[in-house]
Amino acid sequence: MDLSVIIVSYNVRKFLEQCLYSVRRASKNIDYEIFVIDNNSADGTCTMVESGFPEVKLIKNLVNRGYAAANNQALKMASGRYLLLLNPDTIVNENTFLNCIKFMDSHPDAGAAGVRMVNGEGKFLPESKRALPTPGTAFFKMSGLAYLFPKSGFFNRYYLGQIDESSTSKAEVIAGAFMFLRAEAVRKTGLLDEDFFMFGEDIDYSYRLLKAGYNNYFYPQAEIVHFKGESTKQENIRAVKYFYRAMSIYVRKHSSEGGMMLLAPFLHAAIFLSGSLALLKNLIRNLFR
């Protein structure tokens, strides 16, 4: 089998339906399978999948197990030589899968590939290509220097500013919204770390692939639309909490490598600012409502 597509869903029925239609179109002439792991949605997701997409292998969780754990459920069952972790709030272009398979076939050193992601308005999303979060990249990002010098490989290393959005290149971090994995690399590297409930698992796994001897690539000749953050936008405070916890786990896990403990003060400052802004936003919205 060529490809196993794995989608974790939580209360995003309408977006998931669009996503599945696009996956079905992009899978023509490919030997593929689709897994949907539903984390106890309350919006009729499972009924929609069962009635509209009978080819999907649906896993119904009775509790929200988190993103990493849910993906692992399908990774253990998948039989494709390539494995795609795909967010439900995405639309895949018709040639995306074929292009990614051809690219990975011609790059045996690749453990994972990410694609060019655009938002609903067609604007390029910079997280399509990223570097690992070192103390330096974190400082330049949080200080705003990365945004003042977006094309700089020094100040904007986090988003690999020196790399053009249309150029294929190596990239340390592949976004979890579309992570095209070589099954052989997954067997060597292991499953996702289930300590990451939401956020951070893609950074951690990208780093583990590098340590296992593989390269990760940004491949912009394939493209998707990513309606970023739909599964968490109604839970701003909770999402901030999960993000903080994920980054804390990452720092602790890799604290002996590259001065990662120096990230801790920046991490606390970032969570304070993000949490304050989310609280203020919710307060204003509730007042006007």
N, C-alpha and C positions, 0 to 999 in steps of 0.2 A: 504493500500500500504506500502511496506517495505521501499523503498528508493527513494528519489528525488535527482538526481544529477544536480548540478547547475554549469555552466561553463560560465565565462565572457571572451569574445574574443575581441581582437583589433589587426588586421593586423598580425595574426599568422595562416593563413589558413592551411599551410602544417602541422604544429604541431597540430592544432586542429583536423585535419582529422585523424592523428595517434591516438590522444587521444580518439576520438569517437569510433574508431574501438576497442580499448582496453576496453572502457567502455561497449560496446556492448558484448564483449566476457566475461567480468567479471560479467555481469548481468544475465547470464543463471540461470534459476531456482529461480529468484528473481522477485517479483512484483515491477516494478520500472518505473520511468519516467525520462526523460532528458530535461533540459532546457539549451539552449544556448542563452545568451544575447549578442548581437553584438553591440559594441560601435562605430558604424559608420565606419567600416573597408572599406578600398579602394582596397582590394586585392582579391575580389571575394569570401569572406568567406560565405556570405549568400547564394549565388548560389550553392556553394559546399555542404552546409548543406542541402538545400532543395532537391538537386538532389540525394545525396548519403545517407542521413539519414532522411527519411521521418517521422520516429517515433519521431524525436526531436521537442520539442516545441520551436520554434525560435521567439525571441523577437528582432526586429530591431529598434535600437535607431538611431535617425537622427543626434544626437550629441554624443560626448564622455562624458558620464555622470560620469565616474569614476568607480572604482572597487566596492566600498561599495554600492553606489546607484544602480548600475546594479544588484548586488546580491540581494538587497532588492526587486527589481521588481519580481524576481522569488520566493523569500522566501514568499512573500504574496500569491502566487498562489500554492505553493507546497503542496502536500497532503500526503507525506511519513511520517512514524513515525520516520524515520531518514533522515537527510538532509546533503548532502555532498557539500561543497564548494571546487571546484576542478579547478586548473589552467589548461589552455589549453596546456601548454608545458610539459605535463606529460604523462606517459604510466602506466596504472594500471595493476598489475598482475591479473591473472585469478581468484585467490582465495581471493583477497583483500576484496571485498565487503562482501562475506559470512563470512569471519573471523571477520571483524569489526562488523557486525550485531550480531554475536554470542558473541563477547566480550562485546558489549554494553548491550545486553540482560542479561548477567551475572553480570553486574556492574551497578545497577540502580542508583548509586551515580554519575555516569559519565555524565557530561554535554557535553563533547567533547573528541574526541580521535584523535591523530595523529599517523602516521605510520613511519616506517623506510624508509627514502628517500635516494636514491643514484643518482649520476649524470650519464651522458651518458657513462662514463667509469667504472661505477660500484662502485665508491668511495662513502663512507658514507658521507652524508651531516649533519654537526653538528647542523644545525637549526631544525633538526627533533625533538629535545628536548631542551627547553629553559626555563629560569627563567625570571621573570619580571625585567625590567631595572631599578634597584635601583642605587643611586649614586655610591655605592661600586662596583657593577657588571660593570657599565659603565666605571669606572676608570680602573679596571683591564683589561677590554677588550681593551680600547683605548691605554693603556700604553704598551700593548704587553705581560703583565704578564700571561694573560689567555693562550696565545700560548706557552709560556715557560713551563707552568705547565698544560697541557691539561687534565690530569686526576684528577686535584685538585677540590674538591668541594668548596674550599675557593676562589682560584684565578680564576678558570674557572666556577664560578657558573652560568654565563650567559648561557653557553651551558651544564650545569649540568654535568660537567666533571667526577664527581664521579660515575655516572650511566653508566653502560656498554651499548653499542649500541644494544645488544641483549636481554636486560632485560626490562620487562614490569615494568613501574613505573609511579608515579604521576609526572606531569610536568605542571608548571604554564602556559606556553604559548604553544599554538598549532599553527603551521604554516598555513597560509592561502592557501598555495598550495594544502593542503589536510586537510580540517577541517571537521571531521565527527561529526555531531551535533545531539543531541536528540531533536526532534521537541518540546517536552514538555518544555525543557530547553529554547529553543528559544522563545516560547510563554511567559515564565516567565521573561526572560532577556530582550526581545525586539529585534528590528532589529539592523543591523550594523549602526554605527554612520557615516552619510553621509558627515560630515566635513572632513573625511579622503578620499581624492580623490584617492590616490595610496600610499601604504605602511602604516603600523601602525595600520590598522583596526583589524588585527588578534591579536596584543598585547592587544589592548583596549578591544576587545570582550572576549578574554580569561580571562582578569581581571574581567570583568563584570560577567562572568559565575561563577567565584570563589566567588564574592561578593553575588551572588544570591544563594549560598549554594551548588554548585556543585563542583565536582573534575574534573580535566582534566588529561588525561593519554597519555603517550607515549607507543604505542603498536607495537613493532617491529616484531611481528609474521605476520604482513601484510606489504607489501612493494610496493613502486612505484619508477619509474624512473622520475626524475625531471630535464629537460633541463633548468636549472636555468636562469631566466632573459631574455628569448628570446623576450618577448613583449616590453622590455625597452632597450635592449642593443644598439639599434640604436639611442637612445636619452639620452646619458649619462648625459649631463648637466641638461636636464629637469628632469631626474630621480633623480639626486642629489637634485634638488630643491624640488621635491615632497617628498623625504625622509625627508629633513630638516623640511619642513612644517608639515609633519605628526608627527614627534617627538616633534615639538613645540606644536602642538595641544594636544598631549598626556600629556606633562609636565604641560601645563596650566590646562587641565581638571582634573588632579589628583594631583595638586600642594599641596593640603592640607594633602596629605597622604604620610607618609614615607619619608619626606624630599625631595620630587621630585624636588623642585626648585633648589636644589644643582646640578641637572643635567645640568642646562642651560649653564654654562661655558664650560663643556665638549662637549655639543651639538654644540656650536658655533665653538669650535676648530675642531671638527670632520668634520663639513660641510666645513670649510675653506680648510682643507687638502684634503677632497674628491673632492671638486670642482676644486682645483688646479691640482690634479692628472688627473682628467677627461679632463680638458682643455689642459694639456700637452700632454695627449694621443691623443686627437683629432688633435692637432697641428702637432705632429710627423707623424701621419697617413696621414694627408693631404699633408705634405711636401714630403713624399715618394711616394704618389700617383702621 
